[in-house]
């Protein structure tokens, strides 16, 4: 068996299909983050950009109940984004998608933050049988993208809600400085992909939540001019300081691993991805922090040497039962041949053909840089 080759700067390695190294052994993801650092500087330039963005949002939202939307999960990034939006004088509507997997800590974090910050909260609750059917479809599809149903539905809900209440800005909680860039081979998503996998493996009709297609995305972005803003791209983000701030001011509680505010995400990333797909998403987060000098490379290597799954058989049995599966069915899923988005109908070929249009939309701030970095 060939040994994984690691980047000489971060801890990403050849378990990533798309990874490339320069003559010094530095990976393309390190170079991407360096490019993003140059494009989105911090300090005075970052402050000036934030002020410009905030003024535009306030102008577009004048005389409206809300001037922007912030998606909240109870996690660290979305909670901090909501906090910053309010402190900057914005009037956000917090939007949460309840897919049936919220941890008690996540719910408490959302309620505390919105109450203390005096922000209205709109929660869209999925019909559990419908969403369970969609999640099981992706497990049966044997792809590493089984978190995509939640991510794409959230994306769809934010645009739908923005259109409904006449808001022109959606503020996301993503920070490339703490999350890095997710490889396409690890996570691909579009509306056609979600619907096609469900059509092949699912049994129920989806009625309780939207699954946006490409036409709807362009309609929202170009016709209705709804823009996506990554506020944290322009704001210094030291995780340890942010944790303390949120704990002190918002009563925020840590729930363990990155994105583990969801009980499903916890077992999917720490057990299913690790054991079936040989994917350790901690590498993305820790590599980003290495590049920002928030952890050392040795510290990161030490962290990934431990098994992230701590739930044991009890958590596996709970998850399998909640999904309505038999343990034998779950074992068949875990042992089935690994597939990817390339094995199912998607918009991928169309996205590649529309490269010039999408890059132009990126210049108009209608398509985020993360899409450009990932697909092109």
N, C-alpha and C positions, 0 to 999 in steps of 0.2 A: 504493500500500500504506500502510495506517495505521501510524503509528509507535507502538511500545509505550509505555504510560504507566507510569512508575515511582512507587512509593511514595516519599514525601518523607523517610521515616525509614530504611527498609531498601532492599533492591534487588529486591524482588518486583515484578512488573509484570503487564500485561494479557495475557501469554501464559497466565496462570492464569484459567480460565473463571469461577471463583467470586469473584475479587478485587473488593473494594469499597473506596472511599476516603471519608474524612470530609471536612469542609470545609477541613481543613488539609492534605489530601492524604496522610494517614496511612492505611495499609491495615488491613483487618479482621484480618489475621494478626498485626500488631503489637499490636492491641487484645486479641487472644486470648492472646498471650504475657504481656501486662501483667496480664490477669485471672489467668493461671496463676501468675505471680509473687506476686500477692496471696494466692492460695489456698494456695500452697506456699512460705511464707517460709523464708529461710535463717537463719543465726545461731543464737541460743539457741532460738528456736521450732523451727527445723529440727532441731537436735540433740535437742530434747525429743521430737519426733515420731519420729525415728530410734530413739531409746531405747525408745519405746513399741512400735514395730513389732518391734524385735529381741526384746524381752521376750515379746511375743505368739508370735513364731515359736519361740522357745526353749521356751515353755510347751507349745505344741501338739506340738513335736517331742521332748519329754522321753522318755527311754528308747528312742528310735529311733536307727538308725544315722545317719540324715540328718534335718535339720529343715527343709530347703528345697532347691529346685532352681534352678540358674542355667544358663541357656542360654549357650553360648560359641561364638564363631565365629573367634576369633583376632584380632578387631578391637579397636579402642581402647575402645569403650564396654562391651562384654561383659567384656573382660579387667579393666577397672577395677572393674566391678560385682562380679566374683568376688573381687578383691583386697579391696574394702571389706567384703564379706560376711564374709570370713575374719577381717579385722582387728576386726570388730565382735563376734567370738566365735561366729558361726554355723557350722554344720556342713553346708555345701552339697554336693550331688552335682552335678558339672558335666556337662551334657548337650550333645553336639554332633551335628549332622546333617551327614553327609558326602554331598553330592549329586553328587560327582565333579568339582567345580570348585575345590577348595581350592588356593590358592597354597602353595608351599613355605614361605613366610614365615608364613602363617596357621597351618599345621600346627606349625611350630616354636614360634610364640607360644603355642598351646594347650598343647603338651607342656611348655614351660618354666614357664608359669604354674601348671598343675596340680601339677607336680613340686615347685616351690619352695614353693607354698602347702600342699602335702601334701593335695591334694583328689582324691578319686576321680573318674575320668572315664568316662562311658558314651557310646560313639559308635554311632549308628545309621547304618548304611551302606545307601544306596539301591541297588537293582539299577539299574545304569547304563542299560540298555536301556529300563526302565520310566520312569526320570526323564527321560531324553532325549526320549522320546515325549511326555511331559507338557510339557516346555519348548517343543518344536517346535510342539505344539498351540497354545500361547499366541502364538507368533510368527506362525503361520498365521492366528490369530484377528485379527491386526492391531490389537492393543490395547497401550496403554502400560503394562499391568499384567504384563508378562512375567516380572517377578521374584516375582510373587505365589505361584506354585507352591512356591518355596523358603520364603517367609515363612509361608505357611499350613501347610505340612507341619511346619515347626519348631514353630509354635504348637500343632499337633495332637500332636506328639511330647511336648512338655513336659507337657501335660495328661495324656496317656496314661501317661507315666512317673510323674508325681505320684500318680496313682490307683494304679498298680501297686505302688509302694513305700510308700503310705500317708502321703505328704507333703501338707500343706495349703497350702503357699506356693510360688509360682513368682516368682522375682525376675528382672525384665527389666532390660536395660541401656539403655533409652531415656531420653534427657534432652531435654526440650523446650527447655532453655536452649542446647543446642548443635545440635539437629536441627530445631527448629521443628515446624510442623504440616504434614503432607503434604496437598495438595488432593485432594478426592475424585475429581476429574476426571483426576488424574495417577495415583492408585493406589487401586483399590477391591479388596477381597477378602472372600470368604466361601466356605464349603465347597461350596455349590451352584454357584457361579460356576466354581470350579476343576473340579468334576466335569462340568459342562455343556460347558465349552470342550473338555475332553478327550474327552467322548463324541462331539462333533461332528467334531473334527479328529484325534483319537488313534487308535491301532491296537492297543495292548496293554492288558491288564488290570493294574491296580495291586495288587500284593500285598506289596511289601517295605516300605511306609511308609503311615501312616494319613492320611486326608483327612477331618478332623472336620466333621460337619454341625451345623446349628444345634441340633438336639435334643441331640446329644452335648455341645455347648458349655454349654447350660443345665443338663444333667445334672451335668457336672463342677463347674460354678460354684455351682449352687443346691443340688442334692441332696448332692454330696460336699463342698461348701463349700471348694473349692480357690480360693484368692485369688491375684490377681496384684498384685505390689508393684513400683513404680517407685522403687527406692531413691535413684536420682540426682536425683529431684525435690526431695529434702530436703537434698542435699549440694552444697556449692559445687564447681563444676566449671570450673576454668581449664584449657583444653586444653593449653597449653604446659607448665604445671606437672605435669599428669597424664602427658603424654608422658615428661617427664624422670624422674618417679617410677617409671613402669613400665619404662623403659629401665634405670634404676639397680638396681631391686629384682627385676625379673622377666625381664631380658634381652629385653624386648619390642622388636620392630623395626617401623618404619613401612613400609607397603606402598604408599604413594601417596595416592590420593584417598579420600574418605569411602566406606566399605564396599567398598573395592577388595581386601579380603582374598580375595574370590572372583574368579576369572579371568573368569567369566561376567558378574558385576556390573560389572566394569571396562569391558568392551566394550559391555555393554548401556547403561549410563548415559552413557558418554563418546562413544559412536558412534551406536548405534541410536536412543536417545531424542533425541539432539541433531539428527540428520539426518532422521529420519522424522517425529518428533512435535513438534519444536521445543520440547523440554522440557530445561531445564538444572537438574538437581537441586542443583547447587552453590549456587544462589540461596537454597534453603531453609536450608542449613547456614550459609552466610555471613550471611544476614539474621538468623538467631537469634544469631549471635556479635556482630553489630552492636548488637543490642538489649541484650546483656550487656556491652557495651564491651570486647570481646576483640579486635575488629578495627574499623577505621574504615570508613565507607561508601566512601570513595575507594579504600582498599585492596581492598575487596570488588569494586568495579567494575573495578579493574585486573585482579583474578584471573579474573573471568569474561570478560574481553576476550580471553583466550588459549584456544586449542583444547584441551580436556581429553584428547582422544584422541591418544596418542603411539605406539600400537602399529603403525600403518601396515598395509600389505597383508598382512604376515606374520601379524599377530594375527588379522586378518579371515579369512584362509585357514585358519588353525589352528582357529578357532572353528567355521567352517562345516563343515570336515571332521569335527571331533569331534561335531557335531550330526547327522552323517550326511546332510548336504544337499549338493546340487550348487551351484556358485556361481551358476548361472542361477536356481535356486530361491530362493536368498537374495536375489538382486537383485529377483525378483518380489515377495518379502515386503517389501522396502524400498520398492518403488514402489506397492504395493497401497493401496487406499483405507483411510484411518484410521478405525477403529471404536472403540467404548468398551464398558464393561461393560453399558451400556443396550441393547446389541444382542444380549445373551445372557441366558439364564435366571439369575437371582440371587435372593437373599433380600431385596433392597433394599426392595421395596414392603412386605414383612412387617416389616422392621426399622423402617420409618417408622410402621407401624401399632402396633408395640410400644413406641413412644417412652416412654410413661409407665412401663412395666414396666422398660425398660432404664435409665431415669434413676433409678428406685427401686433397682435393682441396683447402680448407680453409688454411691449413698449408703451401701450396705452394703459397698463396696469389692470388689464382685464383677465390676464392669465398669469399666475404666480411663477416666480423663477424656479420653484421646486419642480414644476411640470417640465420646463425647458431642460433643466439639468438631468432629469430622469429619462426623458424620451429622446432627447437630441444630443 
